[in-house]
């Protein structure tokens, strides 16, 4: 009886699914005890009273509480994730339909198709990319496709612990990498040295260091010294350079290999004039962050029957993570408007910067009218201003 009371008391403490399961377990145990004492009339009378006053109400209440919680959870999901994408975008940008044959609409669709095709090439999905290019009638430079095929051949070889194709590519483009200050070639040489040392081939590792590390002494002397010195500790297992040099275990090799592969992809794409990350992924990721805010703003505008008329600015400020911030944003200190391609920032001879439209207004739209800078008394004319690029 004490056990039944304890279980029944626990049922009243929460309305979770676990409480529902506990109530069923308590009921089963209650019935087992009643079955074992069915011949005891006095005990059965107590059991009947307890069942009516405690157990039965809890058995009924707990599933009801669980059902209410599940219902509230579903409604909360609907409120949180029910977004009208059209309402979020229609007040900010014009979405061209497939039936729109205007020049801008055609160019927009072609640009989007190229972005999708290049994204598939970045993923190594060459068959899918070829099908997409054929069905969308999109054109890409054949050299671009060949270069991505080469990239994935190199990455595949690296996954098979063959770094030579990657080293050959880095050596071929050594001047480009040096101009960028990239350490890709040294990373590849370093990883190759560690792989030789992990095979207990100290002679080959030392010969490799003598042959290939000399040209890197100016910038990586400390790292080379630790790598070569780690040969002395290759059999003891207590190298003081365990984190920076010496042989690599399976997990360490996988981490180091992934790091070098990411550097290779970055430099490879830069050489092709592309960003290291897929613009399509960046657009979707940043859009995912911004979409709830824009959808809410779109709903507010619809309620107030207003529209956002500027196509170059968003109706509300959206704070994106640092990885999605690629350039500085300049706001004119006079008009408080963010500069755009049609209203770029211009620098006066005194060094202060204002927006194009602001300076046009200050000069009264005349090339001869002299006006004063808002921050200093120096006078100038509009033709003496210069475009600033951030």
PENORWO-V501230 format. One record per residue. N is the residue number from 1. RES is the residue in one letter. PSI is psi in degrees with one decimal (* if undefined). Layout:
n-><N:N>
res-><RES:RES>
psi-><PSI:PSI>
This chain:
n-><1:2:3:4:5:6:7:8:9:10:11:12:13:14:15:16:17:18:19:20:21:22:23:24:25:26:27:28:29:30:31:32:33:34:35:36:37:38:39:40:41:42:43:44:45:46:47:48:49:50:51:52:53:54:55:56:57:58:59:60:61:62:63:64:65:66:67:68:69:70:71:72:73:74:75:76:77:78:79:80:81:82:83:84:85:86:87:88:89:90:91:92:93:94:95:96:97:98:99:100:101:102:103:104:105:106:107:108:109:110:111:112:113:114:115:116:117:118:119:120:121:122:123:124:125:126:127:128:129:130:131:132:133:134:135:136:137:138:139:140:141:142:143:144:145:146:147:148:149:150:151:152:153:154:155:156:157:158:159:160:161:162:163:164:165:166:167:168:169:170:171:172:173:174:175:176:177:178:179:180:181:182:183:184:185:186:187:188:189:190:191:192:193:194:195:196:197:198:199:200:201:202:203:204:205:206:207:208:209:210:211:212:213:214:215:216:217:218:219:220:221:222:223:224:225:226:227:228:229:230:231:232:233:234:235:236:237:238:239:240:241:242:243:244:245:246:247:248:249:250:251:252:253:254:255:256:257:258:259:260:261:262:263:264:265:266:267:268:269:270:271:272:273:274:275:276:277:278:279:280:281:282:283:284:285:286:287:288:289:290:291:292:293:294:295:296:297:298:299:300:301:302:303:304:305:306:307:308:309:310:311:312:313:314:315:316:317:318:319:320:321:322:323:324:325:326:327:328:329:330:331:332:333:334:335:336:337:338:339:340:341:342:343:344:345:346:347:348:349:350:351:352:353:354:355:356:357:358:359:360:361:362:363:364:365:366:367:368:369:370:371:372:373:374:375:376:377:378:379:380:381:382:383:384:385:386:387:388:389:390>
res-><X:X:X:X:X:X:X:X:X:X:X:X:X:X:X:X:X:X:X:X:X:X:X:X:X:X:X:X:X:X:X:X:X:X:X:X:X:X:X:X:X:X:X:X:X:X:X:X:X:X:X:X:X:X:X:X:X:X:X:X:X:X:X:X:X:X:X:X:X:X:X:X:X:X:X:X:X:X:X:X:X:X:X:X:X:X:X:X:X:X:X:X:X:X:X:X:X:X:X:X:X:X:X:X:X:X:X:X:X:X:X:X:X:X:X:X:X:X:X:X:X:X:X:X:X:X:X:X:X:X:X:X:X:X:X:X:X:X:X:X:X:X:X:X:X:X:X:X:X:X:X:X:X:X:X:X:X:X:X:X:X:X:X:X:X:X:X:X:X:X:X:X:X:X:X:X:X:X:X:X:X:X:X:X:X:X:X:X:X:X:X:X:X:X:X:X:X:X:X:X:X:X:X:X:X:X:X:X:X:X:X:X:X:X:X:X:X:X:X:X:X:X:X:X:X:X:X:X:X:X:X:X:X:X:X:X:X:X:X:X:X:X:X:X:X:X:X:X:X:X:X:X:X:X:X:X:X:X:X:X:X:X:X:X:X:X:X:X:X:X:X:X:X:X:X:X:X:X:X:X:X:X:X:X:X:X:X:X:X:X:X:X:X:X:X:X:X:X:X:X:X:X:X:X:X:X:X:X:X:X:X:X:X:X:X:X:X:X:X:X:X:X:X:X:X:X:X:X:X:X:X:X:X:X:X:X:X:X:X:X:X:X:X:X:X:X:X:X:X:X:X:X:X:X:X:X:X:X:X:X:X:X:X:X:X:X:X:X:X:X:X:X:X:X:X:X:X:X:X:X:X:X:X:X:X:X:X:X:X:X>
psi-><-40.0:-37.4:-40.9:-42.6:-40.2:-44.6:-40.6:-35.3:-37.2:-30.4:-29.5:-3.3:-23.8:166.0:37.7:172.4:-34.0:-38.1:-36.5:-43.5:-41.2:-36.2:-37.0:-43.1:-41.1:-38.7:-41.9:-43.2:-37.3:-44.6:-37.2:-42.3:-38.9:-38.9:-39.8:-23.8:31.3:-24.4:-12.5:104.1:-40.7:-41.2:-40.0:-32.1:-40.9:-38.2:-43.2:-41.8:-45.1:-38.4:-42.4:-38.8:-27.0:-55.3:-51.8:-45.6:-38.2:-38.6:-35.8:-41.4:-41.9:-49.1:-34.1:-41.9:-41.0:-42.8:-39.8:-41.3:-41.6:-40.5:-44.3:-36.2:-42.9:-42.2:-38.0:-39.2:-43.2:-41.8:-34.3:-41.9:2.6:97.5:136.0:99.6:-38.3:-40.6:-28.2:-29.5:-30.3:-29.4:-3.8:-46.7:155.1:120.1:117.8:133.6:165.9:-22.7:-4.2:114.0:14.9:158.9:-43.1:-40.7:-41.9:-44.4:-37.4:-43.2:-39.6:-40.3:-40.7:-41.5:-39.8:-39.6:-41.1:-43.3:-44.8:-35.0:-41.6:-37.8:-38.9:-33.8:-9.1:12.6:72.6:-39.0:-45.6:-39.4:-41.6:-40.7:-44.0:-42.2:-38.2:-43.4:-30.6:-3.0:37.8:140.5:132.3:147.4:128.9:-32.8:-34.3:-43.5:-43.0:-37.7:-40.2:-33.7:-40.2:-42.5:-46.0:-26.6:-41.0:-45.8:-37.4:-41.1:-38.2:-39.0:-23.7:17.5:27.7:100.5:-5.4:-43.1:-38.7:-40.5:-40.6:-41.2:-43.9:-38.1:-38.0:-37.3:34.8:-41.9:-41.6:-44.0:-38.8:-39.4:-31.0:-6.8:25.9:143.0:22.9:-47.1:-40.7:-38.3:-41.4:-44.1:-41.3:-44.8:-37.5:-41.5:-45.0:-36.2:-40.2:-41.0:-33.5:-18.7:9.3:22.9:76.1:-32.7:-44.1:-38.1:-42.5:-41.2:-38.5:-41.6:-42.1:-33.1:-39.3:-16.2:-10.8:-40.8:-10.6:3.3:-31.9:-38.6:-21.0:36.3:-42.2:-45.7:-40.7:-40.5:-42.9:-39.1:-47.8:-41.1:-28.0:-16.6:-35.1:-26.6:11.5:-22.3:-12.3:-30.3:6.9:44.5:133.0:-10.2:28.8:-35.1:-21.9:-19.1:-177.5:-173.8:158.8:139.4:178.6:-47.5:-42.8:-37.9:-41.4:-42.3:-46.4:-40.5:-41.9:-40.1:-45.3:-38.8:-41.7:-40.0:-40.8:-45.4:-42.9:-48.6:-36.2:-46.9:-37.4:-39.9:-32.6:-1.3:22.9:158.9:154.5:-26.8:149.5:122.7:-31.2:-42.7:-42.1:-39.5:-43.2:-41.8:-46.6:-34.7:-34.7:-37.3:-40.1:-23.9:-46.4:-38.4:-43.5:-37.0:-41.5:-41.8:-38.7:-38.4:-39.2:-43.4:-38.8:-40.3:-41.4:-1.7:46.7:163.4:151.5:117.0:-14.9:123.0:-12.0:-2.7:150.3:153.7:-11.9:148.3:133.5:120.3:108.8:153.6:158.7:-31.4:-12.9:11.0:114.0:-16.5:161.6:153.5:126.6:129.1:127.1:125.9:-13.8:-55.5:-16.0:22.8:143.9:133.9:150.3:-178.5:-34.5:-15.1:69.0:164.7:139.4:141.5:132.6:163.1:-27.9:-10.6:-10.0:151.9:131.7:166.9:154.8:-49.2:-35.3:-45.2:-33.5:-41.3:-40.8:-33.9:3.1:33.9:34.7:138.6:-14.2:-18.0:127.8:136.0:158.3:145.7:145.3:-18.7:-14.3:163.9:2.3:136.0:152.4:178.1:163.6:-41.0:-16.5:1.0:157.7:141.9:138.9:134.9:123.6:*>
